[in-house]
Amino acid sequence: QALQLARRLRPDNADALFMLGRIAYAKGDPDAAVQHLQTVIRLQPSLPFPYALLGRAHAKAGREADAAAAIEQGLALHPHDAELQYLQGHARLQHGDAAGAVRSYQAALRLEPGLADARVQLGRALLQAGEHEQARVALTDALGHRPESADSAHQLGAALHDLGALDGAATAYRMALALDARHAPTLDRLGALTQALGD
């Protein structure tokens, strides 16, 4: 209510509009979030943070092309923003550009080495690009940064599986299931691997 009042008193209050956009996004209303964030960008186009949230809101509403456009617009102004580089990687991966996604995730990690999700996504992109050994290295690194992540362990297992290191893959899959017993992709791949090994 205080934010709505601030907006009525000052309709050009970019800070209030951005907060309203964040609230709308968190409440599952991406269209309202987009409306607020587009106004923020129109008022203050030099701010970096509205572009990332605008991209996320478009993606949440299923508008991948609009999400990619928002991210590209933000990166044109703020090429050293790690979150925008990360989101560009996600957009590229969604569109089948694994090599481009690898470049974006690497750029994000150069800017912000502690961005754990980017490490997992880099490994995933390398897998899709067919760079299985590089994917193994990246995912081992990701698991070291996020040992509690079932997804990291699963992706490491997938990389090892594709490299033919079946025992290592089985160990990684079991680690993933120890973290999340219902992790469906791991259950599927471990089942197939167990059959192949004759266990």
N, C-alpha and C positions, 0 to 999 in steps of 0.2 A: 504493500500500500504506500509506503514512503517513497519507493521508486516511482510508482505511477504518479504520485503527487509531484515529485520532482520533475517528471517529464511534462506534466500539464503546466507547471509554472515556467519551465524552460524547455520547450520542445527540441531545442538544439543541444541538450545536455548529453554529450556523447557517452560519458561515464555511466549515467543512468540507463541509457539505451543499451549499452553493452551488457550491463548487469541483467536487464530484462531479457536480453537475448540468451544469456547463460541460463537464467531461470527457466525460460521456455524450453530450451534444449534439454535441460535436466528433467523437466516434467514430461518429456516425450512429445513436445509440440514443435517439430522442426520448422514448420511453415511460419509460425509466429517468430521463431528465432531468426529465420532468414530475413523477415521484414525488418526487425529491429537492427540486425547487423548490417544490412544494406544501407540503412539510414546512417549508422555510425560511419561507414566507409564514405558515404557521400559527404558527411560533415567533416571528417578527419581522415582523408585517404592515406596519410602518412603513417598511421598507427599499424603495427604489424599484427597484433593479436586478433582483430576481428576476422581477418581472412582465413585463419586456421579454423576458427569455430564456424564460420560460414561454410567452409568446405565440408566440415563434419556434419553440419545440419543438412546440407543438400544430399550428402551421401546417406544420411539416416532416412531421408524422404525418398530414397531410390533414384535420385537425379545425379548419376555418376558424372555425366558430362558437365553439368553445372558445378559440381564439386571440383572437378579437375580445373575448370576455368577460374574458379575463385582462388585455388591454390596457385595457379600460374600467375594470376594477377598479383597476388601477394608476393610471390618470389621475384617478380619483375622489380618490385620496390624494395624487397628485403631478402636478397639472395643468401644472407648469412643467418637466416632464421632456421634453427634446427627442426622445429616442429613442422614448418612448411616443407622442408626437404623430406622429412619422414612421411608426411601425407602425400607428397608427390610420388614417393616410392610406392605407397599403397595404391594410388590411382593408376600408376603405370603397371603394377602387377595385376590389377583387376582387368586391365585392357590387354594383357598378354605380352607386355613389353618387359620381360624379365631382366634383360641386360640394362635397360634404362632404370628399372627399379633398383638394381644393384648399385648403380652410380648414385642414385638419390639417397639410399640408405647409408652408403659410405660417406657421402657428404654430411648427412645428419650426424653421424658418429664422429666425424672430424670436428664438427662444431660443438657437439655435446657428447663426449665419450660415455657418460653415465646413462645414456638413453637405452635402457635394457630392452624395451620392445623392438627397437631398431636392430639390435643384434639378432634377435629371433627372426625378424622379417628378412634381414640380410641373408641369413642361412636359407630361409624358405625361397627367396628369389634366386639364390645360387643353385638350389636344387632344380627349380624350374628351368634355369638356363643350362642345365646339364653339367654344371661344374660341381660334381659330387665331392671331390676331395676338398675343394675350397669350402663347400657347404659344411663338410664334417668339421673343419677347423673353426669356422665361424660359429657353428652350433655348440661345439665343445666350449668355446669361449662364452657363448650366451648362457649355457647351463652353469658355468662357473659364476656368472654374475647373478643368475636367478635359479639357484638350486631347488627352489620350491615350485618351479614351473613344469607342469606335466607336458605342456605344449612344446617347450624346449627339449625335453627328454624324448618326446615322440619324434620331433623333427630330426634330432640327432640319430635316433634309431632308423628313420627313413633314409638318411644319408648313408649310414653304414650298410643298410640293407642293399641299397642300390650299388654300393661299392663291392658287394659280395662278402663283406665282413659279417657273416650271419650270427656268430656267437656274440659279437659286440652289439649288433642290432638287437638281439634278444634281450641282452642285459639292459640296454637303453629303454626298450619297450616295457620291461618289467619295472624299471624305475618310474616310468610315466604312470603305470597302473598303481604303483605304491602311493603315488601322489594323488591320483584320481582314478579310482577303481572303475568308473563308468566312462572313461575316455574312449569314445566309440572308435575313432580312427586307429587307436593303438590296439584295441581288442581285435579289430579286423586284420590288421597287419601281423600282429603276433600270432593269431590263429593260422594264417597262411604260412608264416615262417615256421611255426611248430610242425605243421604238416610236412613242409619241405625238409626239415631236419629229422623227421621221423620220431619226434619226442612224444 
